[in-house]
Amino acid sequence: MKKLCLPLSCLMALMVMMTLNANGARADTAGNWDKFSSVLTVGAPLVAGFNSWRKGDDDGVKDLGLSLFGTLVIDEAIKNVHHETRPDRSGNDSFPSNHAAVSFATAHYVDIRDSGVGANYYYAAAVLTSYARVQARQHYWKDTIAGGGIGFLMSGVATDPKSMKVTATPLRGGVAFNWIHPLE
């Protein structure tokens, strides 16, 4: 658990620094919530990918990349078909939230790939990202819920648990499936 604390601490410190601008503006303005959510959305996948890479988990890094790519493709396809005005009227691409989708895809990736170790931090960051997008007046709650669901599902499809092995053995008259999950 100690290996996970340093990158998460660095991520939290970076998020706090990025949230505060040089003028010392209040953290509850829409612009600061927007910056905060963007830092979370970029920082969490970078930390998750770095942790996988540091452990030599090249397949995990590929799974994370595929999860994020698939999530963004699906989100953008929906945005191109379903035009909804943002709460601040800055565009017509409110539904679904890419920020929430990427955040929940990352959290679910960590949950699956690392057998839940540290996933609570990523889920908390995903919920905070969704909250920040609503506070920034960039999305409605339904946008963040839909985006989060898309990211969660896509990550579930694209991520293979490294500790779990599924094998199929042909038998006379059928097939035997074995599922092995080591006890920890």
RAWOJO-V80087 format. One record per pair of residues at least 24 apart in sequence whose C-alpha atoms are under 6 Angstrom apart, sorted by the first residue. I is the first residue (numbers start at 1). J is the second residue. D is the distance in Angstrom with one decimal. If there is no record, write none. Layout:
i->(I I)
j->(J J)
d->(D D)
This chain:
i->(15 30 33 33 34 37 37 41 41 45 63 63 67 67 67 71 71 86 86 87 87 88 94 95 96 96 96 97 97 97 100 100 100 100 101 101 101 102 104 104 104 105 105 105 108 109 112 113 113)
j->(39 136 132 136 136 129 132 99 103 106 158 159 154 155 158 151 154 138 139 137 138 137 139 143 143 146 147 143 144 147 130 144 147 148 147 148 151 151 148 151 152 151 152 155 152 155 161 161 162)
d->(5.9 4.0 5.1 5.1 5.2 4.8 5.6 5.7 5.6 5.7 5.8 5.1 5.8 4.7 5.4 5.4 5.9 5.6 5.8 5.3 5.9 5.5 5.5 4.9 4.4 5.7 4.8 5.2 5.1 4.8 5.4 5.4 5.3 5.0 4.3 4.3 4.2 5.9 5.2 5.3 5.4 4.1 4.8 5.1 5.8 5.7 5.5 4.7 5.9)
